[in-house]
């Protein structure tokens, strides 16, 4: 293996390890179990959304609505339990239905109405941002709040629902692994196996690589594209469920950074192990990288307005470095 090949395949993993070592040496407590828990928790929701984005990237699309789908699901879960006083199963079911419906609408607009994916999902993003604020007139949802009609919301989040975002397992050390991280790992394994080892997943890659050839081969290209957006919508709604369970309220502003962080994780995945394509394993590593980077910058007291700059710079460098080397290797 040449130095170039080694850099293409393992360069980003080395960068992640170097980043962890740097923050451990530069900050007090970064290597502690408490810091690991914070990183895992931030990685979980970002990673779940990023896996959904990965599904759309595989078919040559892109989903800008994932952040708003997640916050809409979070607000819907809170509204169902706090205002409508429904149980956790009903709240989860409502969130999943929202994800499926949004995915179907996105897919329909892109496939049948021929609206460019960026424009269709951008429009859906704005639609959902407004829709989630209508029931409460733009206020967050919490027990005891006064509704627009003057009534008081007396429902509460069930303990079972809150456990999705707050309970931790004792796998290696007491109270270290949050449930949300286990959810992320399970979904990552499932989507990885689905994309890499099933005919449906391989056909999705074929559609993204050359839709004309896939259609000539008899593949239902339109159906594959719609399914990709449904997967993205469902994963985004799962992320919203986890966010609601962690916060224990419907916070209208809590999902502001979900889109940028999840997109960054999905795109960083291109650089992991020299894949140069969307893939579930790379996305999971990308989410971990984003979590490590943001937690390290926070513990170093870096100004909040520099975090997006650093995150974007790392993303650009990782992708340019990977694709430049890959293209040279093919030349």
N, C-alpha and C positions, 0 to 999 in steps of 0.2 A: 504493500500500500504506500503510495507516494504521500508527501507532505500535504499536497493539495487535496487528495482524497480524504486524508485524515481530518483536515480542516473542515471540509464540506460535511463530513459525517458526524464528527464529534466536537466541532468548534463551539456550537451553541451550548452543549452540555457542559463543556469546560467553562464557558462564560457564566453559566448559572452557578456552578460550584465556586468559581472565583468570587462571584457576587456574595454568596453566602459567607465565605471566609472573610471577605472584606468587611461586611457589616458586623460579623461576630467580633472582629478585632477592633473596629472603629466605634462600636456602641456598647454600652453596658446593658446586658440582659437580652441581647438579640438571640443568643443561643439557648435561652431558657425555655422550659416547657410552656410558660405563659405566652411568650412571643410566638411559639409554634402554633398554639391554639388560635391566636389572632390571625396568623397567616392562613391556617387551614380554613377558618371560617370565611375569610374574604375570598379565598380561592374557590370555595364550594359554589357559591352563587355565580360568580364570574365564569367558572368553568362549565357549569351546566348551560348557561346561555351561550357560551362560546361553542360548545358541542353542537347546539342547534344551528349556529351560524355555519359551522363546518359542513353540515348536511346540505345547505344551500350552495356553498362554495363548490362542493363536489359536482353538482349539476350545472356549474357555470353561472350561478346566480349570486345574489347577495341580499341579506335581510337587515334593513335598518330599523325595523319596528320592534326588535326583540326587547329593548329596554322598556319601551312603553307597554308591551304585552306583559312583561314581568310586573311593572308597577300597577297595571290594571288588574292583574290577578291578585296582587297583594291587597289592593283596595277592595276588590270583590270578596276576598276571603274575610277581611275585616268587617265589611258591610253585612255579609251573611251571618256572622256569629254575633257581632255587637248590636247591629240594628234589627236584623230579622230573627235573631236568637236561634239560629240553626246550629246543628252539631258539626263536628269537624269533617265528617264524611261528605256532608252536603256542600260545605265550603270548598273542599278539595275537588269535588265533582264539578262545581261551577267553574272553578279556575281551569280545569282541564278542558272543559267545553269551550271556554273562551279561547284557549290556545288552538284548538282544532278549528273553530270557526274563523279565527283570524288567519290561520294558515291557509284554509280553503279559499278565503276571499283574496288573499295575496296571490295564491297560485292561479286563481281564475283570472284576475286582472292581468297577470304577467303572461299566462299561456294563451288565453282565449281573447282577451281584449288587446293583447300585444303592447301593453304599457311596459316600458323599461323597468327592470326590477328595482333599480334605485329610486325611481320616481314613485312606483306603486307602494313600496314599503315606506318611503318617506311620507307619502300622503297618509298611509295608515298610522304612522307614528304620530303625526299631528292630530289625526282624528281621535286616537285613543287618549292622547294627553288631555284633550278637551272633554272626552266622554267620561273619564274616570273622576272628573271634578264636578260633574253636574249633580249627582245625588246629594252631595253635601255642600254644594256651592263653594267648592275650592278648599274646604277645611279637611284636616286630617281626622281619622276615625279612631275614637277611643271610648272606653266605657264611661258613661256619665255625660257625654257630650250632648249639646242641645242641637237638635236637627232643625233644618229650615222651617218646618211646620210648627216648631215650638215644643215638640215632644222630646223626651230624654231617652237616649240609647242606654238600655240597662243590661244588654247582653255582655258576655265575657268570652274571652278566648278559652277554649277547653284545654285542660292540661295535656291531653294527648296531642293536640295540634302544636302547642308550644314546645313539646318535646322534640319535634322535628327540627327546630332551630336552636334549642338550648341544651338538650341532653348530650352527654358525652360518654363514650364507652371506655372501659378500662382494659384496652388491649395490651398496651406495653407499659404505660404509666397511668396512675389514677387520674381520671377525668381529663384525658388528653385528646381523644379523637371524637370530634362532634359528629352527631348523626348526619348532618348535612354533608360532611366529607365522605361518609360511607355511601350516601346517595350519589354523590358525584362519581365515586369509584365504580359503583355498580353501573351507572348510566354510561360511563366512559368505556367500560369493558363491553357492554352490550352494543353500543354504536360502533366500536372498533371491530368487533366480531361481525356485526351486520354489514359494514362497509367492505371489509377485507375478505370475508369468507362465505358470503351468501351471493347467490346469483343476482338478487335484487340490488345489493350493494355494488357489485361489479358493474352492473348495467348503469347504475347512477354515475359511476366514474366514466363509463363510455359515453353517456349522454353529455357530460360536462366536457369531455375531451373533443368529441366530434358528433354533435347532434344529428347532422345529416347522415353520416355513416350508420349511426345507431338506428335511425329511422328506416334506412334502407335494409338493415338487418332484421327488421320486424319488431323492434322494441317500441313499446308505447311511450314515446318520449314525453308527451304532454302529461301523462299520468305520473311518470317518475318525477318530473319537475314539481307537480302539485304536491306529491307526497313529501318531497324535500321541505317545502314550506310548511306543511302540516307538522312534520317532525320539529322544525324550528319553533313553531308556535307552541307546541306541547312542552318542549324543553324550556322555553321562556316562561311559560306558566308555572312549571315546576320550580324554576328559580324564584318566581314571585311568591309561591307558597312558602319556600324556605325563608325568604326575606320577611314575610309577615310573621312567621313562627319565631324568628329571631327577635324582631322588634316588639311583638305583642300589641301592635297597633297598625293602623293604616296611615303611614306617614307619606304625605303627598309629595315630599321632596327627596325621599330616601333613594330613589333610583336614578338620580341625575347622572351618575358616572357609569352606570351599568353598560350602556351601549359602547362607550369608548373602550372600557376595560375588556369587555368580552370580544370585541372586534380585534383589539390588539392581541389578545391571547390566541384567537383563531389564526391570525396572520403570522404571528411568531411561530406557530406550529409548522409553517412551511419550511422553517430553517432547522428544525429539529431532525437530527440524523440524516440531513441532506435530502429530505423527502421531496422538496420543491413542489409539493402539492398539498391540498387540504387533507388532513388525517387526524383521527381521534387521539392517538397517542401524543402527537406533537401539540395538539390543542391543550391537552391536559398539562403538559410540561410548560406550555406558554402561559397558562393560567397560574401555575406555580411561580413562574418567573415574575409575572406581574405582581402577585401577592408578596413575594420576597422583596421586590424593588420598592413597592409602596410602603411596606412595613419598615424597611430599613431607612428610607428617607424620612418617614414620620419619626422614628426613634432618634434620628440625627437632627431633628428639629428643622428640617428643610422647609422653607415656606411652601404653603399648599399650592401656590400658583406656579411653582417650578416643577411640580410632580408630573403634570401632563407633558411639559417640555422634555423632561428626562425620559419619560415613557415613550414619547414619540421618537426621540433621537435614537434610543435603543432599538426600537422597532425598525426604523429606516436602516440603521447600520446592519442589523441582523439580516434583513431581507436583501439588501444590496450586496452584502458580503456573500451570502449564500448563492444568490442567482448569478452573480458575476463569476464566481468560481465554477459554478455548475456549467454555465455557458462556455467558459474557457475549456472545461474538461471535455465538452462534447465537440468543440471545434476541431 
